[in-house]
Amino acid sequence: MPPKQTITREMIVEAAFVLVRKKGLSALSARNIAKALNCSTQPIYSCYKTMEALEQEVIQKAVSFVESQFFLKKSLSDNNFKQIGLGYIALAQQEKHLFDLLYLSGRVVLDFENHIFPIDKVLLLDLMRQDPYLEPLAEEDLLELLCHMWIYTHGLTVLTRTNPSVSETFVQTALDKMGSLIIKNKLMEKGRSDYENSCD
């Protein structure tokens, strides 16, 4: 008789993450996870007293996945600030259920005014500092740029999420124009008119 399989917390979180990624948050249930793991619901309720507790771990796993797949892979380009926006849009197009979970469901706090962004602030600032034309700006200036650009990009991203017919050319042009405007404005505000054309 084969040994009985031990169901671990890691296995449960992974199965739950795969389920949410494929079918959305509404599919997250002990029964569906048990089916995926070919076990009863008992191990799931032994590890997690509530589905809300499991959901929080799934969210953390989703955040880590999104950062590694859509933002860290975009680093070391000649325009990371733009790549941040493109990564966010690509996420909405390629991982619809994860985007909905993280940024449309209300389960993850977004507070641009207080610099709580969809992705870790330290990661975003590190990416921005690699752009030569942003080098003269202090952290508070970078955060202001990020805040304004993310508000715009979030709206553009939701537009592409709900209207798949929006062309890639439109998205690229929209990001280029808005990014150029806010960066040039900030650099000129800081008296760096010599940088006026450096972000084209």
Z-matrix of the N, CA and C atoms (Angstrom, degrees):
N
C 1 1.466
C 2 1.534 1 109.45
N 3 1.333 2 118.80 1 124.45
C 4 1.467 3 120.65 2 -177.40
C 5 1.527 4 110.93 3 -65.29
N 6 1.345 5 116.57 4 148.08
C 7 1.478 6 119.41 5 179.58
C 8 1.522 7 110.88 6 -63.44
N 9 1.319 8 115.23 7 147.49
C 10 1.451 9 120.72 8 179.62
C 11 1.523 10 110.38 9 -69.64
N 12 1.322 11 116.31 10 134.58
C 13 1.462 12 120.86 11 -179.41
C 14 1.526 13 110.50 12 -69.33
N 15 1.324 14 115.54 13 134.46
C 16 1.460 15 120.79 14 175.71
C 17 1.520 16 108.60 15 -92.43
N 18 1.304 17 115.66 16 121.59
C 19 1.461 18 121.61 17 179.85
C 20 1.525 19 108.77 18 -92.45
N 21 1.324 20 116.63 19 117.28
C 22 1.462 21 121.73 20 -177.49
C 23 1.532 22 110.95 21 -99.59
N 24 1.335 23 115.48 22 166.59
C 25 1.465 24 120.71 23 175.97
C 26 1.524 25 110.79 24 -60.38
N 27 1.344 26 115.42 25 -39.47
C 28 1.465 27 119.59 26 -179.53
C 29 1.525 28 111.42 27 -62.04
N 30 1.323 29 116.12 28 -40.46
C 31 1.460 30 120.52 29 178.59
C 32 1.525 31 111.09 30 -65.38
N 33 1.316 32 115.64 31 -39.97
C 34 1.468 33 120.19 32 -179.90
C 35 1.529 34 110.54 33 -65.62
N 36 1.340 35 116.91 34 -45.79
C 37 1.464 36 120.61 35 -179.83
C 38 1.524 37 110.62 36 -63.10
N 39 1.322 38 116.68 37 -42.47
C 40 1.463 39 119.98 38 179.94
C 41 1.527 40 110.83 39 -63.13
N 42 1.327 41 116.70 40 -44.98
C 43 1.468 42 120.21 41 179.38
C 44 1.530 43 110.63 42 -63.69
N 45 1.330 44 116.44 43 -40.06
C 46 1.466 45 120.70 44 179.19
C 47 1.523 46 110.69 45 -66.10
N 48 1.326 47 116.87 46 -40.88
C 49 1.465 48 121.34 47 178.97
C 50 1.527 49 111.01 48 -62.77
N 51 1.318 50 116.51 49 -46.33
C 52 1.474 51 121.02 50 178.87
C 53 1.522 52 110.05 51 -60.36
N 54 1.308 53 116.03 52 -40.94
C 55 1.463 54 121.50 53 -179.86
C 56 1.531 55 111.08 54 -62.89
N 57 1.328 56 116.14 55 -47.87
C 58 1.465 57 120.29 56 -179.56
C 59 1.527 58 110.44 57 -66.39
N 60 1.305 59 116.56 58 -39.03
C 61 1.463 60 120.58 59 -179.64
C 62 1.522 61 111.66 60 -62.75
N 63 1.325 62 116.37 61 -37.21
C 64 1.468 63 120.72 62 -177.76
C 65 1.518 64 113.36 63 -84.20
N 66 1.352 65 116.48 64 -38.10
C 67 1.459 66 119.45 65 -168.79
C 68 1.519 67 115.18 66 -123.50
N 69 1.317 68 117.04 67 -8.43
C 70 1.451 69 119.23 68 179.69
C 71 1.521 70 113.05 69 96.56
N 72 1.326 71 115.16 70 167.16
C 73 1.463 72 121.45 71 -175.59
C 74 1.526 73 112.40 72 -61.86
N 75 1.320 74 117.75 73 -30.36
C 76 1.472 75 120.07 74 -178.09
C 77 1.526 76 112.23 75 -63.78
N 78 1.333 77 116.48 76 -19.16
C 79 1.468 78 120.09 77 -179.62
C 80 1.526 79 112.51 78 -86.11
N 81 1.332 80 116.80 79 -5.98
C 82 1.462 81 120.10 80 -176.88
C 83 1.527 82 110.90 81 -76.77
N 84 1.317 83 115.82 82 106.55
C 85 1.466 84 121.81 83 177.67
C 86 1.516 85 108.41 84 -149.28
N 87 1.320 86 116.05 85 156.77
C 88 1.465 87 120.53 86 179.15
C 89 1.527 88 110.27 87 -60.79
N 90 1.319 89 116.36 88 -38.17
C 91 1.460 90 119.94 89 -179.30
C 92 1.527 91 111.65 90 -63.87
N 93 1.335 92 116.73 91 -44.00
C 94 1.466 93 119.81 92 -179.62
C 95 1.528 94 112.19 93 -68.06
N 96 1.330 95 116.23 94 -37.49
C 97 1.465 96 119.73 95 177.25
C 98 1.523 97 110.11 96 -66.61
N 99 1.324 98 116.67 97 -43.25
C 100 1.465 99 120.74 98 178.52
C 101 1.526 100 111.09 99 -60.05
N 102 1.311 101 116.22 100 -40.30
C 103 1.460 102 120.37 101 177.80
C 104 1.526 103 111.39 102 -62.38
N 105 1.336 104 116.23 103 -41.82
C 106 1.458 105 120.66 104 179.63
C 107 1.526 106 111.86 105 -65.94
N 108 1.340 107 116.36 106 -32.69
C 109 1.458 108 121.04 107 -178.81
C 110 1.531 109 112.83 108 -93.35
N 111 1.339 110 115.30 109 -1.70
C 112 1.466 111 120.74 110 -178.91
C 113 1.538 112 111.10 111 55.93
N 114 1.333 113 114.37 112 51.24
C 115 1.460 114 120.12 113 179.14
C 116 1.521 115 108.72 114 -144.90
N 117 1.319 116 116.75 115 179.95
C 118 1.459 117 120.59 116 175.08
C 119 1.529 118 108.79 117 -83.19
N 120 1.315 119 116.76 118 175.26
C 121 1.474 120 119.98 119 177.79
C 122 1.530 121 111.57 120 -78.92
N 123 1.321 122 117.37 121 -10.56
C 124 1.465 123 120.62 122 -175.63
C 125 1.535 124 113.61 123 -57.85
N 126 1.354 125 119.93 124 -46.51
C 127 1.471 126 118.88 125 179.02
C 128 1.530 127 112.94 126 -61.99
N 129 1.316 128 116.88 127 -31.12
C 130 1.462 129 120.72 128 -178.87
C 131 1.518 130 110.04 129 -68.76
N 132 1.341 131 115.67 130 -46.49
C 133 1.464 132 118.76 131 179.56
C 134 1.521 133 112.40 132 -72.79
N 135 1.328 134 117.39 133 -19.57
C 136 1.463 135 120.48 134 174.76
C 137 1.519 136 110.97 135 -71.85
N 138 1.325 137 115.44 136 -36.71
C 139 1.470 138 120.51 137 -179.18
C 140 1.527 139 112.54 138 -84.41
N 141 1.331 140 116.17 139 -32.41
C 142 1.463 141 120.97 140 -176.15
C 143 1.527 142 109.86 141 -130.20
N 144 1.309 143 115.38 142 118.50
C 145 1.459 144 119.93 143 -179.14
C 146 1.520 145 111.54 144 -69.93
N 147 1.354 146 115.99 145 -29.46
C 148 1.462 147 120.12 146 178.79
C 149 1.521 148 109.36 147 -136.12
N 150 1.316 149 116.73 148 155.03
C 151 1.450 150 121.15 149 175.86
C 152 1.528 151 110.69 150 -69.53
N 153 1.341 152 116.92 151 -24.93
C 154 1.453 153 120.52 152 178.02
C 155 1.530 154 110.78 153 -63.84
N 156 1.338 155 117.04 154 -37.86
C 157 1.462 156 120.96 155 178.62
C 158 1.527 157 110.35 156 -65.18
N 159 1.311 158 116.37 157 -42.13
C 160 1.462 159 120.49 158 177.05
C 161 1.523 160 110.46 159 -65.43
N 162 1.308 161 116.49 160 -40.82
C 163 1.460 162 120.90 161 179.84
C 164 1.526 163 111.10 162 -57.73
N 165 1.334 164 117.56 163 -40.21
C 166 1.458 165 120.87 164 179.31
C 167 1.525 166 111.78 165 -63.15
N 168 1.321 167 117.03 166 -37.64
C 169 1.467 168 119.74 167 177.98
C 170 1.529 169 110.87 168 -70.77
N 171 1.314 170 116.36 169 -34.86
C 172 1.462 171 120.28 170 176.14
C 173 1.529 172 109.91 171 -64.68
N 174 1.318 173 116.71 172 -41.02
C 175 1.462 174 120.83 173 178.62
C 176 1.524 175 110.52 174 -61.59
N 177 1.332 176 117.33 175 -44.40
C 178 1.461 177 120.15 176 179.17
C 179 1.519 178 111.50 177 -62.86
N 180 1.316 179 116.63 178 -39.00
C 181 1.462 180 120.50 179 177.19
C 182 1.525 181 110.52 180 -66.15
N 183 1.320 182 116.19 181 -39.12
C 184 1.468 183 120.56 182 178.76
C 185 1.519 184 111.09 183 -64.53
N 186 1.328 185 117.42 184 -41.62
C 187 1.469 186 121.59 185 178.35
C 188 1.529 187 110.53 186 -60.60
N 189 1.332 188 116.57 187 -46.38
C 190 1.469 189 120.42 188 179.26
C 191 1.520 190 111.26 189 -62.31
N 192 1.319 191 116.53 190 -41.52
C 193 1.466 192 121.13 191 179.07
C 194 1.528 193 110.68 192 -62.78
N 195 1.315 194 116.55 193 -46.33
C 196 1.467 195 121.59 194 -178.37
C 197 1.528 196 110.61 195 -63.01
N 198 1.330 197 117.16 196 -44.02
C 199 1.460 198 120.18 197 179.70
C 200 1.527 199 111.32 198 -60.36
N 201 1.331 200 116.56 199 -45.23
C 202 1.468 201 119.64 200 -176.24
C 203 1.519 202 112.54 201 -72.09
N 204 1.326 203 117.48 202 -35.42
C 205 1.462 204 120.99 203 -174.28
C 206 1.517 205 114.13 204 -88.25
N 207 1.323 206 118.02 205 -28.97
C 208 1.462 207 120.25 206 -172.32
C 209 1.527 208 114.47 207 -118.49
N 210 1.337 209 117.42 208 -7.80
C 211 1.455 210 118.13 209 -178.83
C 212 1.525 211 112.40 210 -127.63
N 213 1.306 212 118.83 211 -49.10
C 214 1.466 213 119.59 212 178.83
C 215 1.520 214 111.22 213 -64.10
N 216 1.322 215 117.87 214 -34.51
C 217 1.458 216 120.86 215 178.53
C 218 1.525 217 112.04 216 -70.51
N 219 1.325 218 116.60 217 -15.06
C 220 1.459 219 120.76 218 -178.88
C 221 1.531 220 111.81 219 -91.88
N 222 1.334 221 116.78 220 -1.06
C 223 1.451 222 119.29 221 -174.82
C 224 1.518 223 112.01 222 -74.09
N 225 1.329 224 114.76 223 170.60
C 226 1.458 225 123.45 224 176.88
C 227 1.520 226 112.60 225 62.85
N 228 1.301 227 117.09 226 30.12
C 229 1.463 228 120.43 227 172.57
C 230 1.525 229 107.73 228 -96.56
N 231 1.326 230 116.79 229 179.64
C 232 1.457 231 118.88 230 178.48
C 233 1.527 232 111.27 231 -89.01
N 234 1.330 233 117.43 232 1.91
C 235 1.466 234 120.63 233 178.82
C 236 1.523 235 109.20 234 -153.28
N 237 1.329 236 115.41 235 71.50
C 238 1.463 237 119.94 236 -177.07
C 239 1.521 238 112.87 237 -65.69
N 240 1.337 239 116.35 238 -31.59
C 241 1.463 240 119.25 239 -179.66
C 242 1.527 241 109.67 240 -59.71
N 243 1.308 242 116.91 241 -44.39
C 244 1.459 243 120.98 242 177.02
C 245 1.527 244 110.93 243 -67.40
N 246 1.335 245 116.79 244 -38.67
C 247 1.462 246 120.58 245 -178.76
C 248 1.530 247 112.06 246 -64.44
N 249 1.332 248 116.59 247 -30.11
C 250 1.472 249 119.66 248 175.42
C 251 1.528 250 109.58 249 -59.68
N 252 1.330 251 116.01 250 -48.09
C 253 1.463 252 120.15 251 179.14
C 254 1.508 253 112.70 252 -63.99
N 255 1.336 254 116.40 253 -42.86
C 256 1.466 255 120.09 254 179.06
C 257 1.526 256 111.59 255 -64.72
N 258 1.335 257 115.55 256 -35.83
C 259 1.462 258 119.14 257 177.89
C 260 1.514 259 111.91 258 -64.47
N 261 1.323 260 116.06 259 -39.43
C 262 1.462 261 121.74 260 179.26
C 263 1.531 262 110.46 261 -64.58
N 264 1.317 263 115.94 262 -42.74
C 265 1.468 264 120.68 263 178.80
C 266 1.528 265 110.99 264 -67.64
N 267 1.328 266 116.74 265 -41.85
C 268 1.468 267 120.45 266 177.94
C 269 1.526 268 110.83 267 -61.23
N 270 1.321 269 116.74 268 -38.53
C 271 1.466 270 121.16 269 176.84
C 272 1.520 271 110.88 270 -58.01
N 273 1.330 272 116.67 271 -47.18
C 274 1.465 273 120.41 272 -178.68
C 275 1.516 274 111.87 273 -63.71
N 276 1.323 275 116.95 274 -31.47
C 277 1.461 276 120.76 275 -178.37
C 278 1.522 277 112.61 276 -82.60
N 279 1.333 278 116.53 277 -37.23
C 280 1.465 279 120.84 278 -172.89
C 281 1.523 280 114.19 279 -95.75
N 282 1.319 281 117.07 280 -26.90
C 283 1.468 282 121.54 281 -178.60
C 284 1.523 283 108.83 282 -129.84
N 285 1.324 284 115.63 283 67.60
C 286 1.464 285 121.25 284 -172.66
C 287 1.522 286 112.91 285 -58.34
N 288 1.319 287 117.07 286 -43.20
C 289 1.470 288 119.32 287 -176.85
C 290 1.527 289 111.78 288 -69.82
N 291 1.336 290 117.34 289 -36.98
C 292 1.462 291 119.28 290 177.11
C 293 1.518 292 110.70 291 -68.62
N 294 1.325 293 117.11 292 -40.05
C 295 1.463 294 120.28 293 177.08
C 296 1.521 295 110.48 294 -60.67
N 297 1.323 296 116.66 295 -45.78
C 298 1.465 297 120.65 296 179.58
C 299 1.522 298 111.06 297 -61.36
N 300 1.340 299 116.05 298 -43.15
C 301 1.463 300 120.25 299 179.96
C 302 1.519 301 111.36 300 -61.59
N 303 1.332 302 116.36 301 -47.48
C 304 1.456 303 120.20 302 -171.99
C 305 1.525 304 113.64 303 -80.59
N 306 1.346 305 117.11 304 -34.37
C 307 1.454 306 118.21 305 -167.55
C 308 1.520 307 116.18 306 -125.70
N 309 1.329 308 117.14 307 -4.30
C 310 1.461 309 119.01 308 177.08
C 311 1.525 310 113.19 309 -123.07
N 312 1.315 311 117.55 310 -13.81
C 313 1.464 312 120.21 311 -174.98
C 314 1.525 313 113.46 312 -84.58
N 315 1.342 314 117.28 313 -15.16
C 316 1.460 315 120.41 314 -176.57
C 317 1.518 316 113.38 315 83.34
N 318 1.330 317 117.48 316 3.37
C 319 1.470 318 120.62 317 -178.74
C 320 1.526 319 113.06 318 -84.55
N 321 1.327 320 116.55 319 -14.93
C 322 1.460 321 121.28 320 175.53
C 323 1.527 322 107.85 321 -117.30
N 324 1.324 323 116.56 322 128.12
C 325 1.462 324 121.24 323 -176.70
C 326 1.525 325 110.27 324 -70.27
N 327 1.324 326 116.76 325 127.69
C 328 1.459 327 123.18 326 170.64
C 329 1.523 328 106.73 327 -118.32
N 330 1.321 329 116.07 328 117.99
C 331 1.460 330 120.52 329 -178.62
C 332 1.523 331 107.89 330 -141.06
N 333 1.335 332 115.57 331 82.04
C 334 1.456 333 120.21 332 -174.90
C 335 1.526 334 111.62 333 -61.67
N 336 1.321 335 116.90 334 -34.06
C 337 1.457 336 120.85 335 -178.79
C 338 1.523 337 111.50 336 -59.57
N 339 1.334 338 116.17 337 -35.37
C 340 1.463 339 121.75 338 179.36
C 341 1.522 340 112.16 339 -105.37
N 342 1.328 341 115.35 340 20.71
C 343 1.464 342 123.18 341 174.03
C 344 1.527 343 113.21 342 60.13
N 345 1.330 344 115.57 343 39.13
C 346 1.463 345 120.74 344 171.64
C 347 1.520 346 106.33 345 -104.27
N 348 1.337 347 115.40 346 100.93
C 349 1.447 348 122.11 347 -173.32
C 350 1.527 349 111.17 348 -99.49
N 351 1.332 350 116.98 349 167.95
C 352 1.464 351 119.82 350 178.72
C 353 1.526 352 113.21 351 -62.76
N 354 1.319 353 116.85 352 -24.77
C 355 1.453 354 122.62 353 179.80
C 356 1.528 355 108.11 354 -121.64
N 357 1.323 356 116.73 355 153.65
C 358 1.455 357 122.22 356 -177.78
C 359 1.531 358 112.02 357 -50.03
N 360 1.320 359 116.29 358 127.40
C 361 1.463 360 122.54 359 -175.45
C 362 1.529 361 111.86 360 -60.92
N 363 1.316 362 117.26 361 -39.96
C 364 1.473 363 120.91 362 -179.13
C 365 1.520 364 110.59 363 -62.84
N 366 1.326 365 116.49 364 -43.40
C 367 1.463 366 120.87 365 177.41
C 368 1.523 367 110.70 366 -59.91
N 369 1.321 368 117.15 367 -45.95
C 370 1.461 369 121.20 368 -178.03
C 371 1.527 370 111.63 369 -63.97
N 372 1.320 371 117.16 370 -43.55
C 373 1.462 372 120.42 371 179.89
C 374 1.527 373 111.32 372 -65.61
N 375 1.325 374 116.79 373 -38.36
C 376 1.465 375 120.16 374 177.39
C 377 1.523 376 111.21 375 -61.61
N 378 1.318 377 116.48 376 -40.47
C 379 1.460 378 120.12 377 177.41
C 380 1.527 379 111.11 378 -64.98
N 381 1.321 380 116.48 379 -43.73
C 382 1.461 381 120.58 380 -178.40
C 383 1.531 382 111.86 381 -64.23
N 384 1.338 383 116.78 382 -37.07
C 385 1.463 384 120.19 383 -177.89
C 386 1.528 385 112.62 384 -66.15
N 387 1.312 386 117.25 385 -15.79
C 388 1.468 387 120.39 386 177.97
C 389 1.529 388 112.05 387 -79.40
N 390 1.328 389 117.36 388 -11.12
C 391 1.462 390 120.95 389 178.96
C 392 1.534 391 109.31 390 -84.24
N 393 1.334 392 118.10 391 119.10
C 394 1.474 393 120.77 392 -176.14
C 395 1.528 394 113.48 393 -55.75
N 396 1.338 395 118.16 394 -37.31
C 397 1.458 396 119.71 395 -176.17
C 398 1.526 397 113.10 396 -74.32
N 399 1.334 398 117.30 397 -10.47
C 400 1.465 399 120.05 398 176.37
C 401 1.529 400 111.62 399 -99.53
N 402 1.319 401 116.22 400 -3.47
C 403 1.462 402 121.36 401 -175.86
C 404 1.525 403 114.24 402 -54.74
N 405 1.344 404 119.43 403 -39.73
C 406 1.471 405 117.96 404 -176.79
C 407 1.525 406 114.64 405 -73.68
N 408 1.312 407 118.56 406 -4.18
C 409 1.462 408 120.68 407 -173.50
C 410 1.529 409 112.39 408 -91.66
N 411 1.313 410 115.42 409 139.99
C 412 1.466 411 121.41 410 175.80
C 413 1.525 412 109.81 411 -76.08
N 414 1.326 413 116.07 412 168.33
C 415 1.463 414 120.45 413 -177.75
C 416 1.519 415 112.20 414 -58.74
N 417 1.328 416 117.23 415 -40.04
C 418 1.470 417 119.47 416 -179.13
C 419 1.531 418 111.02 417 -64.08
N 420 1.331 419 116.61 418 -33.07
C 421 1.463 420 120.09 419 177.56
C 422 1.529 421 110.78 420 -71.15
N 423 1.331 422 116.13 421 -41.42
C 424 1.464 423 120.20 422 178.12
C 425 1.526 424 110.40 423 -62.13
N 426 1.327 425 116.22 424 -40.49
C 427 1.465 426 119.99 425 179.11
C 428 1.522 427 111.29 426 -65.16
N 429 1.328 428 116.34 427 -37.55
C 430 1.462 429 119.45 428 177.90
C 431 1.523 430 110.85 429 -65.46
N 432 1.346 431 116.46 430 -43.58
C 433 1.464 432 120.67 431 176.06
C 434 1.526 433 110.30 432 -59.29
N 435 1.317 434 115.31 433 -46.59
C 436 1.459 435 120.63 434 -177.59
C 437 1.525 436 110.93 435 -62.11
N 438 1.318 437 116.54 436 -41.58
C 439 1.465 438 121.59 437 179.74
C 440 1.524 439 111.05 438 -61.19
N 441 1.329 440 116.49 439 -51.09
C 442 1.462 441 120.13 440 -178.45
C 443 1.529 442 111.38 441 -64.31
N 444 1.332 443 115.87 442 -42.09
C 445 1.458 444 119.20 443 -176.40
C 446 1.519 445 110.89 444 -71.02
N 447 1.339 446 116.53 445 -34.80
C 448 1.465 447 117.84 446 -178.64
C 449 1.523 448 111.93 447 -71.06
N 450 1.299 449 117.05 448 -35.83
C 451 1.468 450 119.52 449 175.49
C 452 1.524 451 109.83 450 -59.23
N 453 1.324 452 115.98 451 -45.91
C 454 1.462 453 120.60 452 179.23
C 455 1.522 454 110.96 453 -65.66
N 456 1.332 455 115.71 454 -46.56
C 457 1.465 456 120.20 455 -176.91
C 458 1.522 457 111.65 456 -66.27
N 459 1.329 458 116.61 457 -36.17
C 460 1.468 459 119.47 458 178.81
C 461 1.529 460 109.83 459 -61.62
N 462 1.335 461 116.23 460 -43.39
C 463 1.466 462 119.56 461 177.31
C 464 1.518 463 111.73 462 -63.15
N 465 1.328 464 116.69 463 -43.02
C 466 1.463 465 121.06 464 178.90
C 467 1.532 466 110.80 465 -64.86
N 468 1.318 467 115.84 466 -37.89
C 469 1.464 468 120.96 467 -179.95
C 470 1.527 469 111.35 468 -66.13
N 471 1.328 470 116.77 469 -45.12
C 472 1.471 471 120.08 470 177.67
C 473 1.527 472 110.02 471 -61.73
N 474 1.327 473 116.64 472 -36.76
C 475 1.466 474 120.50 473 176.62
C 476 1.526 475 110.95 474 -60.03
N 477 1.329 476 117.12 475 -45.74
C 478 1.470 477 120.03 476 179.88
C 479 1.526 478 111.28 477 -71.20
N 480 1.338 479 115.73 478 -29.80
C 481 1.478 480 119.69 479 179.43
C 482 1.524 481 110.89 480 -68.07
N 483 1.327 482 116.10 481 -38.03
C 484 1.466 483 120.01 482 -176.38
C 485 1.529 484 112.85 483 -95.79
N 486 1.337 485 116.12 484 -13.37
C 487 1.470 486 120.57 485 178.65
C 488 1.528 487 109.54 486 -131.41
N 489 1.322 488 117.90 487 82.44
C 490 1.472 489 121.25 488 -175.55
C 491 1.525 490 114.01 489 -60.00
N 492 1.331 491 117.66 490 -15.14
C 493 1.460 492 120.01 491 -178.50
C 494 1.530 493 113.06 492 -77.63
N 495 1.336 494 117.78 493 -9.89
C 496 1.467 495 120.53 494 177.67
C 497 1.525 496 108.57 495 -59.99
N 498 1.326 497 116.76 496 127.19
C 499 1.467 498 120.74 497 -173.13
C 500 1.524 499 112.10 498 -77.37
N 501 1.336 500 115.03 499 153.71
C 502 1.464 501 121.06 500 177.28
C 503 1.530 502 110.03 501 -63.99
N 504 1.326 503 116.70 502 -35.20
C 505 1.465 504 120.79 503 178.66
C 506 1.524 505 110.92 504 -61.41
N 507 1.331 506 116.52 505 -43.86
C 508 1.463 507 120.66 506 178.59
C 509 1.524 508 110.35 507 -60.63
N 510 1.324 509 116.45 508 -44.73
C 511 1.463 510 121.28 509 -178.52
C 512 1.523 511 110.55 510 -63.03
N 513 1.327 512 116.77 511 -48.12
C 514 1.463 513 121.02 512 -179.49
C 515 1.525 514 110.91 513 -59.78
N 516 1.324 515 116.16 514 -46.50
C 517 1.468 516 120.81 515 -179.03
C 518 1.521 517 111.32 516 -63.67
N 519 1.320 518 116.26 517 -42.71
C 520 1.467 519 120.61 518 -179.80
C 521 1.525 520 110.98 519 -62.30
N 522 1.327 521 117.13 520 -44.87
C 523 1.464 522 120.36 521 178.78
C 524 1.523 523 111.44 522 -65.03
N 525 1.335 524 116.47 523 -42.47
C 526 1.463 525 120.84 524 -179.86
C 527 1.526 526 110.98 525 -59.79
N 528 1.316 527 116.27 526 -47.56
C 529 1.458 528 120.44 527 -175.88
C 530 1.523 529 111.66 528 -66.61
N 531 1.327 530 116.82 529 -47.77
C 532 1.456 531 119.07 530 -178.44
C 533 1.523 532 111.49 531 -68.04
N 534 1.334 533 116.88 532 -42.30
C 535 1.462 534 120.46 533 178.61
C 536 1.514 535 111.46 534 -60.41
N 537 1.324 536 116.18 535 -43.69
C 538 1.459 537 121.29 536 179.72
C 539 1.523 538 111.23 537 -62.16
N 540 1.312 539 116.52 538 -42.03
C 541 1.467 540 120.92 539 -179.27
C 542 1.525 541 112.16 540 -62.83
N 543 1.320 542 116.87 541 -49.89
C 544 1.460 543 118.91 542 -174.77
C 545 1.527 544 111.92 543 -72.41
N 546 1.339 545 116.98 544 -33.29
C 547 1.466 546 119.68 545 179.05
C 548 1.525 547 110.36 546 -69.98
N 549 1.324 548 117.35 547 -48.36
C 550 1.463 549 120.76 548 179.70
C 551 1.526 550 110.96 549 -60.82
N 552 1.313 551 116.55 550 -39.77
C 553 1.460 552 120.42 551 178.88
C 554 1.523 553 111.03 552 -62.03
N 555 1.323 554 116.48 553 -44.14
C 556 1.467 555 120.46 554 -179.32
C 557 1.523 556 111.18 555 -67.85
N 558 1.327 557 117.37 556 -42.89
C 559 1.461 558 120.26 557 -179.73
C 560 1.525 559 111.52 558 -65.12
N 561 1.316 560 116.91 559 -40.51
C 562 1.470 561 120.17 560 178.89
C 563 1.530 562 110.54 561 -69.74
N 564 1.329 563 116.03 562 -34.18
C 565 1.469 564 120.80 563 175.82
C 566 1.520 565 110.68 564 -60.36
N 567 1.334 566 115.96 565 -32.30
C 568 1.456 567 121.71 566 -179.78
C 569 1.529 568 111.95 567 -89.09
N 570 1.339 569 115.74 568 7.34
C 571 1.452 570 119.67 569 178.42
C 572 1.503 571 114.48 570 77.88
N 573 1.333 572 116.36 571 21.68
C 574 1.460 573 119.98 572 -178.96
C 575 1.519 574 109.70 573 -105.94
N 576 1.317 575 117.01 574 62.65
C 577 1.459 576 120.52 575 -179.05
C 578 1.524 577 111.79 576 -67.93
N 579 1.346 578 116.86 577 -17.97
C 580 1.452 579 120.15 578 178.01
C 581 1.523 580 111.41 579 -69.49
N 582 1.336 581 116.38 580 -14.07
C 583 1.452 582 121.22 581 178.68
C 584 1.531 583 112.09 582 -95.73
N 585 1.312 584 116.55 583 6.92
C 586 1.464 585 120.57 584 -169.46
C 587 1.521 586 112.39 585 -54.73
N 588 1.320 587 118.27 586 -37.77
C 589 1.461 588 120.26 587 -175.68
C 590 1.527 589 112.57 588 -108.23
N 591 1.342 590 117.07 589 11.04
C 592 1.467 591 119.11 590 -172.81
C 593 1.498 592 114.00 591 -77.82
N 594 1.338 593 118.60 592 -13.52
C 595 1.459 594 119.94 593 -176.67
C 596 1.513 595 112.57 594 -106.91
N 597 1.321 596 118.08 595 12.76
C 598 1.469 597 120.72 596 178.21
C 599 1.518 598 109.79 597 -72.79
